[in-house]
Amino acid sequence: MNQWTIKSLLGVIQPEAFKIGPITIYWYGIIIMVGMILAITLSQREAEKFALPDDFMIDLSFIAIPLGIVGARIYYVLFELPYYMAHPEEIIRIWEGGLAIYGGVLAGAAVSYFYAKKKRVPFLFLLDMLAPHLLLAQGIGRWGNFVNQEAHGAEVSLSFLKKLHLPEWMIQQMNIDGIYYHPTFLYESIWNIIGFVLIYVFRLKKEWLLRGEAFYSYCIWYGVGRFFIEGMRTDSLYIGSLRISQLVSLVMVLFGIFSLVKRRYFTLITPPYYSEGIK
């Protein structure tokens, strides 16, 4: 009985999904792709409500997704530069993990800005369309970390995990070299999906959200969740003694709150998300 069979019987999910000739397909990539496809599909349906072209979101995704992946990898590599300078051949191994979501979001936001400008669509309006679906994609994508047994928290006991009423296969996946760890991937996934539902529902209510407020809500919701969950993780990127993601999360939350208050109470004319025309 080989190692793969033994681990499978114990309930541990392997990173490799299947092979096509010499090419190995990883669960991490499949899961990330599922999240992206759902986000694109929902965003395109939202775009169609405003009579935008059928390929509006598809065209954006063809640019934003590849550059977002590049941005996520560059962000991660920059904060682990000593290691990757010693192992430059590993820089392209994104299938082994090492994608920092904040790098992807920043790259995606930059692409969206220029795309919105080219298509003559308000940038904040585009971000409002994307915001809840991005949370959904992030919530799904965390399961890629689960399969890779990464982005977990500190050591916990088996009894602790059982008290969370987790299924056995999930508990076994959190057993790494005989030690059980906090399933922080699960906490963030649940948090993101709840945020997706809330922002999506609020956005459906006409006149409830002003332009920009869905995006600002995303900044607050995701930033708060990531700040606290990041504090539980053992693989954080640091600047000195500061966790980079906590610092970025705090900036996101403050930016979201400031912008939301400014938009709601100090901006004289602000159209609701669902308004006559989008110019």
N, C-alpha and C positions, 0 to 999 in steps of 0.2 A: 504494500500500500504506500503510494508516494505521499509527499508532504502536502500537495494540493488536496488530495482526497481526505487526508486526516483533518486538515483545517476546515474543509467543507462539512465534514460530519460534525465538527464542533460548532458549526454555525457561522464561522468567519467568512465574510464575503471577500473574494479576491478582487484586486484592482482591474485585472484583465477580464473583459467581457467575452471576447472571441477573437479569432484570427482570420484574416483573409490573405492566404498565402503567407508572405513574410511580414505582413502588416498586422500589428496588434491594435485592437480597438479597446479602449479603456472605459470603464463605467464612468469615470470622472468626466470625460469628454461627452459621453452620451447624456448624462444628467444635465450638464451645463447647456448642451444643445436643446434639450427638451424645454428648459426654462426660457431660453432665448426665443424658441419658436412660439411658445405660448405668449410671451411678451409682445412679439412682433404681430402675431395674429390679433390680439386684443387691441393693440395700438392702431392697427390698420382699420379695424372695425370702427374705432373711435374717430379716426380721420375721415372715414366715409360719411359719418354723421354731419360733417361740415363741408361735404362735397369736395373734399380734396381728392387728387388723382388716385386711382386704384393702386398705383405703384409707389405712392408717397412714402410709406413706411418701409416698404421693401428696399427701395433705393437707399434710404437712410441706413438701414441695417447692413447693407453690403459694404458701406464705408465704416460705420460706427463699430460694428462687431469686431472686425479684424484689428482696427486701430485701438479699440478698447482692450483687446487681449494683449496687444503689444504694450499699451500703457500700463496695464496691470502687472505685466512681467517686469517692465523697466522699473516701476515703482518698487517692486519687491527686491529686485537685484541691487538697486542703488542703496538700499538700507541693509543689504548683506554683501556689500561690495568686497570686503577682504576675502570672503569665502569664494566668491565667483571669480575673483582675479586669480585665485589659486587653482580654480577648477572651471576655466572658461568653457569647456566642452559641455558643461551642465546648464548653461544659460538658456538654451533652447528647449530643455526638457520640461515643458510646461505640463506634460501628462503626469509628472510626478508631484504635481502641486506647485505652490509658489506663485500664485496669482493674487495680488493684493487688490481687493475690490475697489478701494479708494482710487488707485491708479487707473482702473478701468472706468470708473465714474467720471473722473476728471477728463480723461481722453474722450469719452463719449460725449460729455458736455461741450467740449471744444468743437468736436465735429458737428454736433447739433446746432451750435451757434452759427457756424458758417453755412450749414445746410439751410437753416431757417432764413438766413439773410439772402441766400441765392433764390429760394422759393418764395420770398416775400411773405413769409409767415412770421408773426410775432414770436420771438424766442421764448418768452415766458409761456405763451400758449402751447408751444410745442413741448416744453418741459412739463406742463400740466397734463398733457395727453400721455406722456411717457411715465410719469412719476409712480402711479400705483402699480403699473405693470412691471416696472423695474424692481419694486419690492417683491413682487411675486417671483420673478426670475431669481432674485437673490435668495429667497426662501427655499426654492427648489435646488438651487446650486449648492447650498450647504450640505446636501446629501452626498455630493461628490466628495467633500471632506470626510464624511462619515465612512464612505467606502475606502478611502485612502488611509483611514485611521489617523487623521491629522486635525488641527484646529480644535483640539480637545482641551479640557481644563485640567486641574490638578488631580492627584490620586484620590480616589474615594474607595469605600468598601463595597463589596458585593451587596450587602444588606441595604446600603444607601440606594443603589440602583434599583433593587427590587421594590423599595418603598415608593419609587417613582412610577411603579406599575408598567415598566417597560417590557416589551416582549423579549423572549429569551434570545432571539437572533440579534437584537439590538444590544443587549447586555454583553453578549459574546463578542460583538464587534468592538466594544469599548474595553475589551480585555487585550492589552498589548503587552506581550512578553510576560504574562502572568500578573499584570497590574491593571486594576480597573481605574478608569478616568471619568471625570465629569463630561457628560455629553453636551458640551457647549454648542456644538453644531445644531443640536435639536432645539435648544433654547432660542437661538437666533432664528432658526427656520420658522418656529412657531410665532415668534415676535413679528417677523417680516410678513408672514401670511395674514396675521390679524391686522397689521397695518394696511396691507393691500385691500382687505375687505372694507375696512373703515373708510379709507380715502376714496375707494371706488364707489361705495354707497353714497357718501357725502357729495361726490362729484356728480352723481346722477340727479341729485335734487337741484332743480333749476333755481337760480338766484341764491343758493346757499354759499357757494364759493366764488370769490372774485378771482380775476385772472392772476395767476401766480400762486394762489393759496394752496392748490393741490401740491405743487412742488415744494413750497415752504413747509407744508405739513410733512412731506416726505423727509425733508432735512431734519425736522425735529424728531419725528418718530424713529427713523433709522438711527440718528445720532444718539438719542437717549439709550436705545437698546444696545447699540454697539459699544457705547461707553462702559456700561456695567458688565456686559458679557466679556468684553475684551479684558477687563480686570481679572477675570477668572481663568483666562487662557495661559498656557505655558509656552507658546511659540510666538509671542508678540515681537514686533520689530521695535527697537529702542533708539532714542537719541539720548545718550547719557543714561539717566535713570527714568526717563519719561517714555511711556508707551506711545508710539507715534499715532496709532489708531485712536487712542483715547483723546489725544490732543486734537486730531482732526475732527473727531466726533463732537468735541466740545465746541469747536469753531462752527461746525454745521448747525448745532442746536442754537447757539447764540445768533447766528446769521438768520436762521429760520424764524426765531421769535421776533427779532428786530424787524425783519422784512414783513412778517405777518401783521404786527402791530402798526407799522408804518402804512402798509397797504390798506388796512381796515379803518384806521382812524385819522391818518394824516395825508392821505392822497385824495385830492378833490374829486377827480373823475377817474373811476376804475370800472371797466365793464365786468360783468359776471362771466364766469367761464362759458356758460351757454348764453351767448348774446347774439344780437343781429349782426352777422358778419364777423370776421376774425381779424380785420385790419386794424 
